[in-house]
Amino acid sequence: YISYGGQFENLSHAKQRLSVAIPVALALIMLLLFFTFNSVKYALMIFTAVPLSAIGGIAALAIRGMPFSISAGVGFIALFGVAVLNGIVLISYYNTLKKEGGRDLHDLVEYGAMLRLRPVMMTALVASLGFLPMAISTSAGAEVQKPLATVVIGGLITSTLLTMIVLPILYIIFNSEWRILGLRIRFNAFLPLLALFFLGQGKAEAQTRLTLEEAVQLALQNNPEIRNASLRTEAVLAKKRAVFDPGLTEIRYQKGQINSALQDQYLEVNQQLGSLPEHIARISYVKHLASLSRSEEALTEARVTVEVKSLWFEWMDALLRMRMMQDYMQTAGRLQQVASIRYSTGEITLLEKTAIESEYMRLQSEYKEWKENSRQAANRIRQVLFLTDSLVPADTLLEMISPPESFSLAGDSSGRSVLMWYENSLKAKSAEVAIERARYFPSFFAGYFRQDIDQVHGFEGWQAGISFPLWFLPQSAKVKEMKINREIARNEYEYQKFAVRNTVENLTGELNKLAARIAYYRNGALQQADIMVRTAGLQYEKQEIGYLEYLQLLHTAMTIRLGYLDALKNYNQTAAQLEYYTR
């Protein structure tokens, strides 16, 4: 046989070593990614940068007309290690935003990609520019340097571009729930091929996105209290069939020596007919009871609607405060890092460094507090809506809602839902008094009898009668009790009319006060806060103000913005309460 030595032999041995070194390098990269994220899913997602970078490396060699060599193979090993850095930068920030909460999955990916575009580009450019002199080298050793640098630069270009497109899509796919063949599946990193295969049949089931109007409609459909109020109305309506209740039918049969020494037979049928005034009073009572139940149902719907709106405004306020504090906290964090460096060089005092650290710690504490407030508000909304799925707002805008139509406080407000219940309750109590009074009237009954005497048949006849109470004291006591209950209901109704008028008057005044405060923020204070932030940033960059002055100005601007959010939330909640009392 023929064997070749020299450079060819060295190339063959080097290729054998590369066939071992490259898989080992890839395995080590995968292992380190797993240790970094403690997740196979995220490790495999970032590892997709390896084939994406290999595309660019091979294309770059083809464009420059270079063959695959040992130098190019070493370049691929270096490329794979650098290419995954982009994925680490992106996925790490996605996970940080996910832990902070308050964002929909799609918004989180979009927001994170925008903020991490510059760091990803800088990571790729630093490595690419570092290899650029080697790629264009023409001096001694260029035949070794050029393939290595060409592979790294070409691979980083394609890896960076494709990573910013493919990786966000994969993050959404692997963190969403999908419905496939009727089954709900959350895809892990092991199932990407299965997800792509069934993509035409499956439908992504992300978190439930809701607007305020949709939340109110879901509450009216799902809330158990509203369902029970509706069922109570149906139960009252079912009583209409039992309004006319004449009483039991009595049948008696006798056989024996009744009227003679022989066997006699006697059959008697009696039917109670009751009292006509009592039947009429019962019809009126059931009618008022149905009205009372309907007003209770309307009142429950109104109360649940107000509760959903109030919780929704509280939720939006917490989310907006979280975002505002997050931005301010990032600025304070950068200032803290710079202050630590300058303190170590003796440029600032310990007091300045401590003040900045204290402000940063305060912001972290407040951010965690509002994050928990947001979670609790979302859970309370889910409870009212009777939903198990997690909720995400369709938007986090907090705008002024339209106040309800005003009505004359001195006019008749008996048509309001709040007062309708008390009015119908008074009518029902009055109907109860009428029922007890009707029992003073006599009750009627009718009957039929037939008998056989001494084996002679055909003795029959009809009978009718009347019964009335001779002893009036027990019934008088019942009537008096019902009258007292009616008087209590009347007093409650009159007091509620007075209380509702005062409550509406107070809420209207509070609404006007909050509207004036919102106008103050919109007409000047918010613009001043924006100017304050921009001017403070420019003066800080020019070193015209120090850390403490910069933080103080930012804190003042944030206080103004938070005051605006507080006024807006209180206005909307007050308007919702006013709607409850005036609908």
LOVEXTI-253216 format. One line per 4 residues: number of its first residue (from 1); for each residue z, y negated, x of C-alpha. Coordinates in pm, whole numbers. Each point is the difference from the previous one (the first is absolute). Layout:
N
NUM> Z:Y:X ~ ...
This chain:
583
1> 0:0:0 ~ -36:-363:99 ~ 302:-230:37 ~ -11:-374:58
5> 247:-186:212 ~ 58:-359:106 ~ 7:-270:-267 ~ -112:236:-276
9> 289:231:72 ~ 243:-294:-7 ~ -148:-114:-331 ~ 42:345:-153
13> 365:17:107 ~ 63:-350:-131 ~ -153:89:-338 ~ 229:302:-22
17> 301:-220:71 ~ -118:-254:-263 ~ -37:278:-259 ~ 375:48:39
21> 107:-359:66 ~ -168:-155:-306 ~ 155:238:-259 ~ 338:-37:170
25> -34:-380:-9 ~ -94:7:-369 ~ 294:230:-78 ~ 239:-231:187
29> -136:-303:-188 ~ 55:180:-330 ~ 350:105:103 ~ 98:-352:104
33> -135:-141:-326 ~ 210:250:-195 ~ 313:-95:196 ~ -74:-369:-61
37> -39:21:-379 ~ 184:329:-69 ~ -285:82:-237 ~ -298:231:37
41> -181:-204:-265 ~ 13:-328:192 ~ -64:176:332 ~ -324:152:-131
45> -104:-329:-160 ~ 30:-182:334 ~ -160:293:179 ~ -322:-70:-193
49> -57:-277:257 ~ -87:272:255 ~ -327:120:-162 ~ -83:-359:-98
53> 36:-113:359 ~ -197:300:130 ~ -297:-120:-209 ~ -5:-333:181
57> 49:157:343 ~ -294:238:-44 ~ -217:-278:-145 ~ 82:-231:293
61> -100:269:253 ~ -326:58:-190 ~ -81:-372:-16 ~ 51:-44:374
65> -186:323:79 ~ 292:164:177 ~ 58:377:-2 ~ 336:158:-70
69> 190:28:325 ~ 350:69:122 ~ 62:-374:9 ~ -110:-30:-364
73> 229:290:-91 ~ 296:-176:158 ~ -108:-312:-188 ~ 22:189:-331
77> 357:105:81 ~ 94:-362:69 ~ -189:-112:-313 ~ 187:236:-229
81> 335:-129:121 ~ -96:-364:-48 ~ -183:50:-334 ~ 308:124:-186
85> 185:-323:82 ~ -192:-181:-274 ~ 111:256:-257 ~ 362:-23:118
89> -1:-379:-40 ~ -148:22:-351 ~ 195:297:-143 ~ 333:-127:137
93> -42:-329:-182 ~ -109:176:-321 ~ 317:208:7 ~ 211:-311:62
97> -151:-173:-306 ~ 46:317:-204 ~ 373:14:82 ~ 41:-366:-91
101> -152:69:-343 ~ -121:-249:-258 ~ -373:68:52 ~ -256:220:-165
105> -154:261:234 ~ -340:-172:0 ~ 156:-344:53 ~ 213:141:281
109> -302:143:183 ~ -202:-318:-45 ~ 285:-226:108 ~ 86:218:302
113> -364:23:113 ~ -37:-378:-6 ~ 319:-60:196 ~ -69:273:257
117> -368:-78:57 ~ 79:-230:294 ~ 241:243:176 ~ -248:285:-42
121> -284:-209:138 ~ 213:-116:292 ~ 102:357:81 ~ -365:107:15
125> -123:-310:185 ~ 262:21:274 ~ -104:355:88 ~ -372:-73:-38
129> 5:-313:211 ~ 206:181:262 ~ -273:261:40 ~ -288:-249:-18
133> -19:-65:382 ~ -22:376:58 ~ -278:34:-257 ~ -224:-256:169
137> 97:89:357 ~ -283:51:252 ~ 208:43:315 ~ 100:318:177
141> 160:248:-241 ~ -179:-148:-302 ~ -146:340:-86 ~ 357:118:-73
145> 132:-318:-164 ~ -291:-81:-234 ~ 5:320:-214 ~ 377:-19:-39
149> -2:-368:-104 ~ -305:44:-224 ~ 169:278:-197 ~ 322:-200:-45
153> -171:-325:-108 ~ -245:168:-240 ~ 269:218:-150 ~ 239:-290:-56
157> -266:-201:-180 ~ -77:271:-256 ~ 363:112:-21 ~ 123:-351:-79
161> -268:-70:-261 ~ 31:336:-174 ~ 380:4:22 ~ 28:-324:-198
165> -218:155:-271 ~ 81:370:-6 ~ 374:-10:74 ~ 96:-228:-294
169> -203:224:-234 ~ 172:311:131 ~ 341:-167:-37 ~ -70:-70:-367
173> -131:352:-61 ~ 293:178:165 ~ 264:-220:-170 ~ -142:21:-353
177> 45:256:-272 ~ -317:166:-127 ~ -63:196:-317 ~ -213:305:79
181> -80:259:-265 ~ 290:-128:-208 ~ 252:24:288 ~ 175:-294:162
185> -22:35:378 ~ 121:-231:276 ~ -228:66:295 ~ 152:55:339
189> -190:-5:323 ~ -81:370:-36 ~ -219:-59:-306 ~ -265:-261:87
193> -291:240:-39 ~ 130:121:-335 ~ 37:-361:-115 ~ -358:-79:96
197> -125:319:-166 ~ 162:-75:-334 ~ -52:-374:15 ~ -273:19:-260
201> 227:192:-240 ~ 332:-163:79 ~ 116:-338:-99 ~ 242:-202:212
205> 330:-61:-167 ~ 166:-291:179 ~ 316:-178:-98 ~ 10:-144:-351
209> -129:-359:11 ~ 120:-217:-286 ~ -31:-351:-129 ~ 276:-161:-204
213> -193:48:-324 ~ -59:370:79 ~ 369:47:81 ~ 100:-149:-336
217> -245:226:-187 ~ 127:308:186 ~ 357:-91:-88 ~ -88:-37:-369
221> -166:343:9 ~ 247:196:214 ~ 344:-157:-34 ~ 237:246:-177
225> 195:-277:-174 ~ -317:-120:-172 ~ -91:356:-93 ~ 346:57:-150
229> -21:-326:-196 ~ -333:113:-143 ~ 145:341:-89 ~ 293:-167:-177
233> -248:-198:-208 ~ -179:323:-95 ~ 334:157:-93 ~ 83:-292:-231
237> -343:15:-163 ~ 60:370:-66 ~ 301:-97:-211 ~ -229:-158:-259
241> -75:347:-133 ~ 371:52:-73 ~ 58:-329:-183 ~ -3:165:-345
245> 263:270:22 ~ 114:103:-349 ~ 242:259:129 ~ 39:376:-32
249> -140:212:-282 ~ 268:219:-159 ~ -89:345:-148 ~ 265:214:-169
253> -36:347:-153 ~ 267:191:-195 ~ 1:351:-150 ~ 276:181:-187
257> 224:-39:-302 ~ -40:-372:-23 ~ -24:-73:-373 ~ 14:354:-146
261> 119:350:74 ~ -347:95:116 ~ -185:-96:317 ~ -100:-366:-20
265> -218:-192:247 ~ 9:-367:85 ~ -238:-203:228 ~ 50:-368:80
269> -201:-241:224 ~ 130:-353:80 ~ -161:-272:213 ~ 172:-310:133
273> -219:-313:-32 ~ 220:-246:181 ~ 26:-373:-57 ~ -314:-210:-37
277> 154:-312:164 ~ 111:214:294 ~ -352:138:45 ~ -141:-354:-1
281> 265:-113:252 ~ -84:293:229 ~ -368:-94:-3 ~ 92:-352:111
285> 239:134:266 ~ -259:230:159 ~ -253:-285:-2 ~ 238:-231:191
289> 101:286:229 ~ -368:51:93 ~ -36:-373:72 ~ 314:16:214
293> -142:293:198 ~ -335:-176:51 ~ 175:-314:124 ~ 205:213:239
297> -322:154:130 ~ -157:-345:51 ~ 317:-125:167 ~ 3:299:237
301> -363:-63:94 ~ 76:-367:65 ~ 303:85:214 ~ -189:260:206
305> -288:-245:51 ~ 236:-267:130 ~ 173:253:224 ~ -333:111:154
309> -110:-358:59 ~ 330:-105:155 ~ 2:302:233 ~ -365:-58:87
313> 65:-362:103 ~ 301:114:203 ~ -217:262:172 ~ -278:-247:83
317> 256:-247:132 ~ 150:265:231 ~ -345:106:131 ~ -106:-357:72
321> 330:-73:172 ~ -47:311:213 ~ -344:-114:116 ~ 119:-352:69
325> 300:121:199 ~ -215:252:183 ~ -228:-277:129 ~ 297:-216:94
329> 172:299:161 ~ -306:71:217 ~ 3:-360:124 ~ 374:16:67
333> -46:333:181 ~ -260:-148:233 ~ 229:-296:67 ~ 285:238:73
337> -205:190:257 ~ -109:-321:171 ~ 356:-135:-11 ~ 134:316:167
341> -251:-38:282 ~ 71:-370:45 ~ 374:58:-7 ~ -34:260:277
345> -181:-263:211 ~ 260:-264:-82 ~ -231:-228:-201 ~ 217:-3:-315
349> 370:26:-66 ~ 196:288:-146 ~ 62:-206:-314 ~ -374:-36:-69
353> -61:369:63 ~ 291:102:-225 ~ -112:-234:-280 ~ -350:148:-2
357> 133:358:3 ~ 241:-83:-282 ~ -281:-144:-214 ~ -216:305:66
361> 283:238:-98 ~ 64:-202:-316 ~ -365:29:-99 ~ 3:375:60
365> 305:36:-223 ~ -150:-211:-279 ~ -331:185:24 ~ 174:337:-42
369> 197:-140:-292 ~ -311:-120:-183 ~ -180:323:81 ~ 280:188:-175
373> -9:-250:-289 ~ -372:67:-36 ~ 56:376:-5 ~ 274:-28:-261
377> -209:-231:-221 ~ -293:244:16 ~ 231:289:-93 ~ 140:-192:-296
381> -352:-71:-122 ~ -85:369:32 ~ 312:80:-201 ~ -97:-237:-282
385> -360:127:7 ~ 131:359:13 ~ -234:87:290 ~ 55:230:296
389> -294:-125:210 ~ 56:-272:257 ~ -121:-344:-105 ~ -211:-251:189
393> -80:-343:-145 ~ -370:-73:-44 ~ 75:-337:156 ~ 308:-180:126
397> -84:-338:-145 ~ 287:-179:-169 ~ -135:-264:-236 ~ 157:-192:-286
401> -38:183:-329 ~ -73:-190:-318 ~ 316:-81:-196 ~ 16:116:-363
405> -101:-230:-281 ~ 281:-239:-79 ~ 155:-13:-343 ~ 229:-246:-173
409> 360:73:82 ~ 105:-160:-328 ~ -248:203:-205 ~ 28:344:-146
413> 9:263:273 ~ 67:297:-223 ~ -340:148:81 ~ 94:52:364
417> 44:360:117 ~ 351:-68:128 ~ 117:-129:-339 ~ -203:237:-216
421> 233:286:86 ~ 309:-193:-111 ~ -174:-123:-314 ~ -111:351:-96
425> 345:133:83 ~ 146:-253:-248 ~ -249:110:-266 ~ 85:365:60
429> 372:-74:-38 ~ -72:-187:-324 ~ -193:304:-125 ~ 300:219:79
433> 215:-226:-217 ~ -256:36:-282 ~ 14:381:31 ~ 378:7:-31
437> -8:-239:-296 ~ -261:215:-172 ~ 246:288:1 ~ 200:-185:-268
441> -284:81:-239 ~ 0:330:-189 ~ -195:303:117 ~ -204:216:-239
445> -70:369:-25 ~ -202:231:-228 ~ 12:371:-71 ~ -136:298:-194
449> 183:308:-126 ~ -97:333:-166 ~ 228:277:-124 ~ -5:333:-182
453> 295:73:-234 ~ 74:335:-153 ~ -351:120:105 ~ -154:-285:-192
457> -247:-196:214 ~ -127:-354:-5 ~ 305:-222:17 ~ -109:-292:222
461> 36:-373:34 ~ -9:-309:220 ~ 278:-220:127 ~ 30:-340:169
465> 296:-182:138 ~ 130:-293:191 ~ 269:-29:268 ~ 168:-317:119
469> 300:-84:216 ~ 312:-76:-196 ~ 203:-46:318 ~ -153:-307:168
473> 240:-52:290 ~ -165:236:258 ~ -345:-141:-74 ~ 132:-357:10
477> 141:67:347 ~ -341:126:119 ~ -171:-309:-143 ~ 250:-225:175
481> -58:181:330 ~ -377:-47:-32 ~ 48:-369:-81 ~ 208:-46:315
485> -269:170:209 ~ -260:-227:-161 ~ 208:-307:86 ~ 29:116:362
489> -380:44:14 ~ -50:-348:-150 ~ 233:-158:257 ~ -183:179:284
493> -334:-118:-134 ~ 111:-363:-29 ~ 154:8:346 ~ -314:154:154
497> -216:-271:-156 ~ 225:-260:160 ~ 10:188:333 ~ -378:51:13
501> -67:-369:-61 ~ 238:-96:281 ~ -138:267:233 ~ -359:-110:-62
505> 99:-362:57 ~ 172:89:329 ~ -290:218:117 ~ -250:-273:-83
509> 200:-251:202 ~ 29:244:290 ~ -374:66:-16 ~ -79:-371:17
513> 240:-41:292 ~ -163:288:194 ~ -349:-131:-82 ~ 97:-336:153
517> 132:177:310 ~ -321:201:37 ~ -202:-321:-35 ~ 207:-150:284
521> -86:293:226 ~ -368:5:-93 ~ -53:-376:19 ~ 155:-56:339
525> 261:238:138 ~ -233:295:69 ~ -256:-223:171 ~ 278:-151:209
529> 115:349:97 ~ -354:91:115 ~ -24:-323:202 ~ 341:71:148
533> -105:349:115 ~ -330:-117:150 ~ 150:-303:174 ~ 295:197:134
537> -236:264:140 ~ -216:-260:175 ~ 299:-185:143 ~ 153:326:119
541> -323:101:174 ~ -8:-341:170 ~ 368:47:92 ~ 94:-319:-182
545> 278:188:-186 ~ 219:290:106 ~ 81:337:-153 ~ 284:-120:-216
549> -194:-294:-145 ~ -298:225:-70 ~ 214:262:-175 ~ 183:-269:-198
553> -327:-144:-127 ~ -131:346:-91 ~ 328:75:-177 ~ -27:-322:-200
557> -359:81:-100 ~ 99:354:-100 ~ 292:-136:-206 ~ -244:-219:-193
561> -236:289:-66 ~ 283:232:-103 ~ 132:-270:-232 ~ -341:-17:-164
565> -4:379:-51 ~ 350:-13:-147 ~ -96:-279:-243 ~ -316:186:-102
569> 188:325:-61 ~ 270:-174:-204 ~ -262:-188:-203 ~ -185:318:-92
573> 318:189:-87 ~ 119:-292:-214 ~ -338:-14:-176 ~ 25:374:-70
577> 349:-46:-146 ~ -126:-288:-214 ~ -283:221:-126 ~ 259:261:-102
581> 190:-252:-214 ~ -308:-165:-154 ~ -236:290:-74
